Amino acid sequence: LELDPCNSWRTTMASKNALARLMGKVKAMVPTALQPMAISLAFNSQVKFAGTAGIKFEALEEHSSVLSLKNRFWVQNHIKGVHACGMALLAETATGSVIGMNVPDSCIPLLKSMTVEYLKVAKGDLKGVATLDEEQRRLIRESEKGELVVPVKITDSEGKEPIRATMLWAWIPRTRKAKAE
């Protein structure tokens, strides 16, 4: 089967969920330099709070996400660093987006719990990197519902980790099965 290279995403995206298909279209149709902005606009149009805070996507793949949050006035705390809630939001958005790339369209991803340990004052802008290994991705693809901890690393402009975050995500079917009487 020969396809126009500009439409090659159609063959590779057939088995992926809606978010992964959208990211495939962005990569196929948007110039590389503009892809982070396009991904940020697409995601933040659906997850409004992430957009309000100014979270930007640098990369979003099925196995990882890389996001950033600039230390700007509207996300600062009283000591001019990124506010604790902003750091937690970055961790939640990084993990949620990589989960979102893998959860089947028939399921809804839900943050079940978050634990954030504040280790030091954040210096400058922040970067969040969340990852899923192949075993975690397989579990999501093959289970109607489940839960897992998504690893995330938040670093500041000095490369240090101001927080340690643990995000427990679950996925459940969009529609509940009727109970047998």
N, C-alpha and C positions, 0 to 999 in steps of 0.2 A: 504494500500500500504506500503510494507516494503522496506526500502532503507538502503544501507550501511551508517552508521553514518558519514563516511567521505564525503559522497556526499549529506548530508541532506540539504545543501544550495540550491540544485536544486529545491526543493519544495517550500522553503520559498522565493526564489529570483525571481520566475517567473514573478511577477507583478512589479518588481522594475526596475529602469533605469540602463543603462550600468555601471555607476560609482558605484551605490549601489550593483549591482551584482558582480562587481570586488572586492569591499570591503568584500562582503560575502565570496567570494572565498579565499581572503587573510586570513580572520579569520578562515575558515575551514581548510586551508591547510598549513598555516605558523605557526610555534611555536609562542606562545604569546610574548616571549621576542623579537622576530624579527619582529613582526607586525608593530611597528612604522616605522622602517627602510623600510619595504616593501611598506607601504602606501606612505611614503615620496618619494621613488623612482618612484612609479607608477604615483603619482600626478605631481611631478616635471618634469617628462619626457614629460608631456603634457603642463605644464605651466612653461616654461623655466626660466622666470625671478625669480619666487619663489625659484627655485633650485639654481640659480646663487647667490642669497642673502643668501642662507643657511637655509631657513625655513624648519623646521622639524615638522612632524605630530606626536602628541602623541596619538590622538584618532580622529576617524572620524565616526560619526553615522548619521542617518537621522535627528535626533533632535539637534545634536551639533557637534562642532569640537573644538579640543584643539591643538594649534600649539605653537611652540617656535622659538625664534630667539636669538641666542647667540650673545653677544656683542664682536664681533671679529673685527679685524683691517679693513677688507674690507667693513664693514657696519657702521663704526664709523664716527662721525662728528668731527669737530675741537676741541671739548672738551672731546673727548674719550667716548661719549655715543653713543647709536644707533642713526643713522641719522634719521631726520624727515621722509624722504622718506621710510626708512626701517620700521619705525613704521606704516606708512600708508599702506605699502605693506603687513605687517602682518595682519592688520585689513581687508584689501581687500581679502587676501587669505583665512582667517578664514571664512569670510562671504560667499565668493564665493564657497568654498568647501561644506559648508552645503547646500547652494542653489543647487549646482550641484548634491547632493545626492537625491534631490527631484524633480527636473525638468524632465518631461517626455522626452524620447529620441526624440520625435517629435519636441522638442523646443530647443532653444539656450538661455542660461542665459547671460545677459549683465549687466555690472555695469552702471547704469544710472547717478548716481552722488555720490560724496563722500564729506563729510565735516569733517575736522579734526581740533580739537582745541588742541593746545599744552599747557598743564597745568603746567608741571614741567620738569626738566631735568630727563631723565630716568637713573636709577642706575642699572647697570649690565644687565643680560639677560632679555628678554621679553617673556611673555606668552600671547597668544590671545585665547579667548573663544567666540565663536559665537553660538547662539541658535535660534531655530525656535520652536514655540509652535505648538500644534496640529492644531489650527485654521489656522495658516500660512501655514502649510504643506498641509492641506485640500484645501486651496485656490490655491496653486500651482498645486496640482494633478487635480483639477476640472476645471481649467481655461486654455483655449487655450493660452491666453496671459494675462499679468498683471504685477504688480510691488508691491514691499513692502520693508519696511525698515527692515534690519536684525540687531538685537541687537548684539553688540560685546563689549567685555571688554578686554582692554590691561593693563596688570600689569607688573611692573618691579620686580627685585629680592627682593625689600623691601615690595612687596605687594601693592605698591601705583600705581595709574593710572596716567602715564605721559601724556596720551592723552585721549580725548573723541572723538569717531568717530561715524559718522552716514553714513551708506552705503545703498543707494537705489538701489536695484536690480530689473531688469525687465526680463521677459522671453517672447519670441516671437516664432511663428512657424518657423521651419527650412526652409520650402518652403512657399512662398507667394501664396495665392490663385489668380487665374487669374481673372481680372476684367471683369464683364459682359459688353458686348457691347450693 
